[in-house]
Amino acid sequence: MKIQKLTVLLAVLSISLSYGDELVLNNGARYKGTISRNAKGQVEISTSKGTFSYDDEKVSFKQTKINEPSDFTDYQAALKKKDFGKIKTISAAWGKRFQGMPVRWNEMALYGKALIAVNDKKKDEAIQIFDEYFKLFPKGAYKGEIDVMNLDLRSDSMSKEELIKTYSDILEKNTGSEAANARMHLALAKLQLEAGDNWKALENFASVVVLYGDIPDLETEALWGCGSAYEAMGQTKNALFYYEQMAENKDCPYKGKAQAKVKELKK
């Protein structure tokens, strides 16, 4: 009975290796198995015929294929729920396995690590992760979000005018994801409101509401911004329209502030 179980286990292992990751070298050689980074810093693949290791310059990462990690669905769910504990655990494991590799799973690991560093307010660590991301993935899927986080952390050393120009230039290129663009419109609008450029601020606040209304947290901030911009321009009736929407929404985090604004403006 034990022999039969062992035979089945070996068969399953053999199948999983034959349909596993595929490492392709620049000389055309191909290996099937499980790819990871070893302790010596080389790309390693464990196959049914043994384990083989190669320096990065010998690997064709463009042709190499790495299967979806078993905890990929968990990682996606953690990102959606902002479950920073799970994001930290999974991104650390992926980061260790794929460290320095220009592959999708390392890109996602770096993004997760960046989120954790920003959330933990570890500025130097976050900037180091951003720099590594930009080096490995200059046109990566998370570039827009990384751009926003990077600017947020470096904003103390930039003037308001420099920040406004930088956000405007990035938005003009339209290379970020919807979430990244929404955050940039919001950040730009706040800076423009502070600078007294109320009409442009209103346009960017409105862009978040109209184009990215399915991101509740950002939409609420943008609605408040619309009210603030109209109020700054002396257009009380239009400002009330936005404040009243929030004052009447029982789930709105701005409800108390909005009710106070409605009372103030109606005087």
Secondary structure, DSSP 8 states (H G I E B T S, - for coil): -HHHHHHHHHHHHHHHHHTSEEEEBTTS-EEEEEEEE-TTS-EEEEETTEEEEE-GGGB-TTT-B----TTHHHHHHHHHHT-HHHHHHHHHHHHHHSTT--SHHHHHHHHHHHHHHHHTT-HHHHHHHHHHHHHH-TT-TTHHHHHHHHHHHHGGGS-HHHHHHHHHHHHHHT-S-HHHHHHHHHHHHHHHHHTT-HHHHHHHHHHHHHHSTT-HHHHHHHHHHHHHHHHHTT-HHHHHHHHHHHHT-TT-TTHHHHHHHHHHHH-
